[in-house]
Amino acid sequence: MLIKNGTVLNDQWRFEALDIQVEGDRIATLHQRPAEKTDAALGGQDNDLVIDATGCLVIPGLVDIHIHACAGHDFCDADPAKIAVMAQFLAKQGITTFLGTSMALGENRLANIFTVGQQVIKSGIDGGAQLRGIHMEGPFFAVEKKGAQSAEFIIDPDVELYKRLEIAADHQIKIVDVAPERPGAGDLIAYAAPETTVSIAHTMADYNAAAAAFQAGASHVTHLFNAMPPFNHRDPGVIGAASDAGATVELICDGIHLHPSIIRSVFKWFGEDKVVLISDAMRACGLTDGQYELGGQTVHVAKNKATLADGTIAGSVTDLMQCVRNAVAYGIPLASAVRAATINPATVAHLDQLVGSLTPGKTADLLIVDPDLKIKQVIIGGSLIQVQGDVNK
């Protein structure tokens, strides 16, 4: 496959006039191609598919490391067919890699979810985004900051429980969330951090507790500002500790969870290599307003906002590509916004040697979009995914 005449976001996060040669499921080369050169001179074969991306941008496929559900189905349904429907929907939105994200649930249910998840990871998904790991959000939280998690299942961090779930997941847990102030958190961080990203989440931690967690090996914060004490100039809490530690931080850029000024401020404060855009999407993503379910609780969706009966925000209904568009509309430079939805999350999930940038040797997951980030073509593993508005139509 040869993708020519596009403006390509290279792995130095600059846009260049390049052509991309794909061989099999991998990116082979990126060419600076003078107009007079022929496709054959670039190594393309007569039977290669040639995609003309004139007037379009070529960017890496997006990586969503925090998504529960979409298109009416949830990772926690523990059903390969439903995960496949999610994956096919995500692919058409430009998401090519995702982590199935769990909730605070009982051990038996989590073990089943993780067993099914790791089987889907190994088998792959035809015609869709690839499930490449698990984000274990819950149950090791502070009940005071449970958000949309069920208080019934929230427990203190338990290393032995985590070890059992790790086995069920066949070591596919890429991120595990923890409230660091809870008893047992230190032991869990010490055990998990050498192999898995430990993220601070759903917590009442003050600055000192959070700083100690980062010192012990935590390195990430789940949906910064949400489900944690607010930043205060005399009590900076998790947010201040994350800044001091150089942690990576998630932002839900759906226009509901965070004010645009916060999005701009975090990019300036933490740096474009530390910010990770996520969707935190639930079942209603891609569907209409109505009543849905998340973690066993009823969620009401109206005007792009999902809430529990008490008004608590319950995830988002916005896909990651729309989050990128929102970030750009809020004033984030395009390359920085794309970086925050590609290589940054891939790095957090220890997938950056495989996906996340247009680098020769990496999986050929890429998007062709117009200047407004409307998707024209999606390519996953070197294969075309048909979407409305195909660049060649």
Long-range contacts (C-beta under 8 A, 24 or more apart in sequence): 1-48, 1-49, 1-50, 1-51, 1-364, 1-379, 1-382, 2-39, 2-42, 2-44, 2-48, 2-49, 2-50, 2-51, 3-51, 3-53, 3-58, 3-366, 3-368, 3-379, 4-33, 4-39, 4-50, 4-51, 4-52, 4-53, 5-52, 5-53, 5-54, 6-53, 6-54, 6-56, 6-57, 6-58, 6-368, 7-53, 7-56, 7-57, 7-58, 8-57, 8-58, 8-59, 8-358, 9-57, 9-58, 9-59, 9-60, 9-335, 9-338, 9-358, 10-358, 11-343, 11-357, 11-358, 11-359, 13-272, 13-335, 13-336, 13-338, 13-339, 14-335, 15-57, 15-335, 18-58, 20-58, 20-358, 20-366, 22-364, 22-379, 22-382, 23-382, 24-364, 24-382, 25-363, 25-364, 25-381, 25-382, 25-383, 26-360, 26-361, 26-362, 26-363, 26-364, 26-382, 27-358, 27-359, 27-360, 27-361, 27-362, 27-363, 27-364, 27-366, 28-360, 29-360, 30-358, 30-360, 49-384, 51-368, 51-377, 51-391, 51-392, 52-391, 52-392, 53-368, 53-376, 53-377, 53-391, 55-370, 55-371, 56-368, 56-369, 56-370, 56-371, 56-376, 56-391, 57-368, 57-369, 57-370, 57-371, 57-373, 58-358, 58-366, 58-367, 58-368, 59-338, 59-342, 59-358, 59-366, 59-367, 59-369, 60-338, 60-342, 60-343, 60-355, 60-356, 60-357, 60-358, 60-365, 60-366, 60-367, 61-94, 61-95, 61-96, 61-97, 61-129, 61-342, 61-355, 61-365, 61-366, 61-367, 61-378, 61-379, 61-380, 62-94, 62-95, 62-96, 62-97, 62-320, 62-321, 62-324, 62-341, 62-342, 62-367, 63-95, 63-96, 63-97, 63-98, 63-341, 63-342, 63-343, 63-345, 63-346, 63-349, 63-351, 63-355, 63-356, 64-90, 64-95, 64-97, 64-98, 64-99, 64-278, 64-279, 64-281, 64-320, 64-341, 64-345, 65-98, 65-99, 65-133, 65-135, 65-174, 65-175, 65-250, 65-276, 65-278, 65-345, 65-348, 65-349, 66-99, 66-101, 66-135, 66-137, 66-175, 66-222, 66-223, 66-250, 66-278, 66-279, 66-280, 67-95, 67-98, 67-99, 67-100, 67-101, 67-278, 67-279, 67-280, 67-281, 67-320, 68-101, 68-102, 68-103, 68-137, 68-280, 68-281, 68-282, 68-283, 68-294, 68-315, 69-281, 69-282, 69-283, 69-285, 69-294, 69-315, 70-281, 70-282, 70-283, 70-285, 70-286, 70-319, 71-283, 71-285, 71-286, 71-287, 72-283, 72-286, 72-287, 73-283, 74-282, 74-283, 74-293, 74-294, 75-100, 75-101, 75-102, 75-113, 75-117, 76-102, 76-103, 76-105, 76-109, 76-113, 76-295, 78-109, 78-112, 78-113, 78-115, 78-116, 78-117, 79-116, 80-116, 80-119, 80-120, 80-123, 83-116, 83-117, 83-120, 83-125, 83-131, 84-120, 84-125, 84-126, 84-128, 86-128, 86-129, 87-125, 87-128, 87-129, 87-130, 87-131, 88-125, 88-127, 88-128, 88-129, 89-128, 89-286, 90-128, 90-129, 90-319, 91-127, 91-128, 91-129, 91-378, 91-380, 91-385, 91-387, 92-375, 92-378, 92-385, 92-387, 92-388, 93-286, 93-319, 93-320, 93-321, 93-322, 93-375, 94-320, 94-321, 94-367, 94-369, 94-375, 94-378, 95-129, 95-319, 95-320, 95-321, 96-129, 96-130, 96-355, 96-365, 96-366, 96-367, 96-378, 96-380, 97-129, 97-130, 97-132, 97-346, 97-351, 97-355, 97-356, 97-365, 98-129, 98-130, 98-131, 98-132, 99-131, 99-132, 99-133, 99-134, 99-135, 99-174, 99-175, 99-349, 100-131, 100-133, 100-134, 100-135, 101-134, 101-135, 101-137, 101-280, 102-134, 102-135, 102-136, 102-137, 102-138, 103-137, 103-138, 103-149, 103-150, 103-153, 103-294, 103-295, 103-296, 104-137, 104-138, 104-139, 104-141, 104-146, 104-149, 104-150, 104-153, 104-154, 104-295, 105-138, 105-139, 105-150, 105-153, 105-295, 105-296, 106-153, 107-161, 107-164, 107-165, 110-136, 110-139, 110-165, 110-168, 111-164, 111-165, 111-168, 112-168, 114-165, 114-168, 114-169, 114-172, 114-173, 115-168, 115-169, 117-169, 117-172, 118-168, 118-169, 118-170, 118-172, 121-172, 122-170, 127-385, 128-380, 128-385, 129-380, 130-365, 130-380, 130-381, 132-174, 132-349, 132-351, 132-354, 132-355, 133-172, 133-173, 133-174, 133-175, 133-349, 133-351, 134-169, 134-172, 134-173, 134-174, 134-175, 135-173, 135-174, 135-175, 135-177, 135-349, 136-165, 136-173, 136-175, 136-176, 136-177, 137-177, 137-201, 137-222, 138-177, 138-202, 138-295, 140-176, 140-177, 140-178, 140-179, 140-182, 140-184, 140-185, 140-188, 141-177, 141-178, 141-179, 141-182, 141-201, 141-202, 141-203, 142-179, 142-181, 142-182, 142-202, 142-203, 142-204, 142-205, 144-204, 145-179, 145-202, 145-203, 145-204, 145-227, 145-228, 146-202, 146-227, 147-202, 147-226, 147-227, 147-312, 147-313, 147-314, 148-294, 148-295, 148-297, 148-299, 148-308, 148-312, 148-313, 148-314, 148-315, 149-202, 149-295, 150-295, 150-296, 150-297, 156-182, 156-183, 156-184, 156-185, 157-182, 157-183, 157-184, 157-185, 157-187, 157-188, 158-184, 158-188, 159-184, 159-187, 159-188, 159-191, 162-188, 162-191, 162-192, 163-191, 171-195, 174-348, 174-349, 174-350, 174-351, 175-199, 175-220, 175-222, 175-348, 175-349, 177-201, 177-202, 177-222, 178-203, 178-213, 178-218, 179-203, 179-204, 179-205, 180-205, 180-209, 180-210, 180-212, 180-213, 180-218, 181-205, 181-206, 181-209, 185-213, 186-212, 186-213, 186-216, 189-213, 189-216, 189-217, 189-218, 190-216, 190-217, 192-217, 193-217, 193-218, 193-219, 197-348, 197-349, 197-350, 199-250, 200-228, 200-238, 200-242, 200-247, 201-227, 201-228, 202-227, 202-228, 203-227, 203-228, 203-238, 204-228, 204-229, 205-229, 205-237, 205-238, 205-241, 206-235, 206-237, 207-235, 207-236, 207-237, 207-238, 207-240, 207-241, 210-237, 210-238, 210-240, 210-241, 210-242, 211-241, 211-244, 211-245, 213-241, 214-241, 214-242, 214-244, 214-245, 214-247, 215-245, 218-247, 219-245, 219-247, 219-248, 220-247, 220-248, 220-249, 220-250, 220-276, 220-348, 221-247, 221-248, 221-249, 221-250, 222-250, 223-250, 223-251, 223-252, 223-257, 223-278, 223-280, 224-249, 224-250, 224-251, 224-266, 225-257, 225-258, 225-262, 226-252, 226-257, 226-258, 226-313, 242-270, 243-269, 243-270, 246-274, 247-274, 248-274, 248-275, 248-276, 248-344, 248-347, 248-348, 249-274, 249-275, 249-276, 250-276, 250-277, 250-278, 251-275, 251-276, 251-277, 251-278, 251-340, 252-278, 252-279, 252-280, 252-316, 252-323, 253-277, 253-318, 253-323, 253-324, 253-326, 253-327, 253-330, 254-279, 254-280, 254-304, 254-316, 254-317, 254-318, 254-322, 254-323, 254-326, 255-304, 255-318, 255-326, 256-304, 256-305, 256-313, 256-316, 256-318, 257-313, 257-316, 260-330, 260-331, 263-326, 263-327, 263-330, 263-332, 264-330, 264-331, 264-332, 267-332, 267-336, 267-340, 272-336, 272-339, 272-340, 273-339, 273-344, 274-344, 275-336, 275-340, 275-344, 276-340, 276-341, 276-344, 276-345, 276-348, 277-320, 277-323, 277-324, 277-327, 277-337, 277-340, 277-341, 277-345, 278-320, 278-323, 278-345, 279-316, 279-318, 279-319, 279-320, 279-323, 280-315, 280-316, 281-315, 281-316, 281-317, 281-318, 281-319, 281-320, 282-306, 282-314, 282-315, 282-316, 282-317, 284-317, 285-316, 285-317, 285-318, 285-319, 286-319, 287-317, 321-373, 321-375, 324-373, 325-372, 325-373, 328-373
